[in-house]
Amino acid sequence: MSVYFQGVNQRGFGTYPLAGKDGIATIETAIEAGYRAIDTAQMYGNEAETGQALRNAGLPRDAFCVTTKVHPDNFSQTRFLPSVERSLKDLGLAQVDVLLLHWPPEDGVVAASLKLLQAAHDRGLARHIGVSNYTSAMLRTALDTLATPLSTNQIEFHPLLDQSRLLAAASAMGVPISSYCSVARGAVFDHPLFADIGAPHGKSAAQVTLRWILQKGVSMNTMSTKPANIRANFDIMDFALSNVDMARIDALGRTGHRIVTSDKVVWAPEWD
């Protein structure tokens, strides 16, 4: 697993759709709760708020792992590097820890944008680079194209969607997976199994879901605006799910509840 997705950085705080003063306050609450991996994106429109919250925390720069993502509209020779420089300016950083391509291009041909990502790394704008929403075939192209290892492929990952094929392929290629939509935008709460498993541990359905993600070897990103939930989502390292409970949760993958589909996002590829 990438060095940036070990330890405390396995539990990331996602910032979509936070904005304005309330957004800054929410990110500050997450930092106070212990989050040090903070995930934003050009598409979210809140890199400036994220940067302000980081400065307000008063912690050393190297305390944080900051991820941002390049919007597909900026996947061109003239726009890519200037867009990353704008992101850094908004974040108030000289360098981002992890820079991702947010989506594959609409035509699915990924090599050109990967070369631009490599150029951003070579110029020192990012310590690590990675991708998001890539299929296993796209990951293979990325490994063949890039001179720098991929730090992650960030994908929709939760118990209601079977991602075992992509997870196995990424693992075989040595590419760590990280999650978004980690509680399926609340859909996991429609399934009593999570609360039933959590009860003996004194843990909530959300905490069980996030623990399942970590035990699958996947780093998780989660977001809440409620301070109690922000803290609870971070507090998942003091219990473990048994193999039996993991298998019971695995079985829910047949639900096939995919949130990000091509009818909602034009860049969504033909998924594995």
Residue, then its C-alpha position, 0 to 999 in steps of 0.5 A: m500500500s502506498v505510504y500515503f495511505q497507511g496509518v492515520n491516512q487510511r481514514g480520509f475526510g472527503t470535502y464534497p460538497l462543502a463550501g464557504k464558512d460552513g465548509i471551512a468549519t466542517i473541515e476544521t472539525a474533521i482535523e480536530a477529530g484526528y483526520r490528516a488525509i484531506d481530499t478535495a478536487q477542482m470539481y468540488g470548487n472548495e480548494a480555497e476553503t480546504g486550504q484555509a481550514l488547513r492553515n487554521a489548524g496550525l499544524p505543520r505542513d507535513a502533518f497532512c496528506v492533501t489530495t486534489k484532482v484535475h478536472p477532465d476539462n483541463f486535460s489539455q496541453t494548455r490547461f493542465l499544468p496551469s490548472v494544477e498551479r491554480s489549485l496549489k494557489d487556492l490550497g496555499l501549498a507549494q506542492v500537493d501530496v497526491l494529485l489524481l486525474h479525477w476521471p478518464p477522458e470521455d473517449g476513454v483514451v487515457a495515455a495523453s492525460l497520464k503524460l500530463l499528470q507525469a509532467a506535473h509530478d516531474r515539475g514538483l507540483a505533486r509528491h505522488i500521483g494517481v487516478s480515479n474512476y479507472t477500470s483495470a484495463m486503464l490501470r494497465t495502460a497507466l502503469d505502461t505509460l507512467a514513470t512514477p508509481l500510482s499511489t491509488n485508484q480512487i473508486e466508488f467502493h462500498p458493501l452494496l457494490d461488488q468491486s472484487r474484480l477491480l480490487a483483485a486486478a489492482s492488487a495484482m498490479g500493485v495499485p492501492i484502492s481508495s474509496y468514495c461513496s463509502v456508505a453508498r450515500g446512506a443506502v447502507f442504512d437500509h440494511p439492518l445487517f450493519a447495525d446488527i453486526g455493530a451492536p456487540h461492538g458498540k458501533s454504528a452501521a456506518q462504523v461497521t461499513l467503514r471498518w469493512i472497507l479497511q479490512k478489504g485493504v482499501s483506504m476510505n474517504t468519508m464526509s459528514t457535516k455533523p460533528a458527532n458523525i465526523r468523530a464516529n467515522f474516524d473512531i473505527m480502529d478499536f474493533a475488528l470484524s470477524n471473517v464470518d461477518m465480513a462474508r455476510i457483508d460481502a454477500l450484499g455486493r449482489t445488490g449492485h447498487r452503483i451510484v456513479t453511472s454514465d447517465k449521471v456522469v459523462w466521463a464514467p467508463e464501462w466499469d469492470 
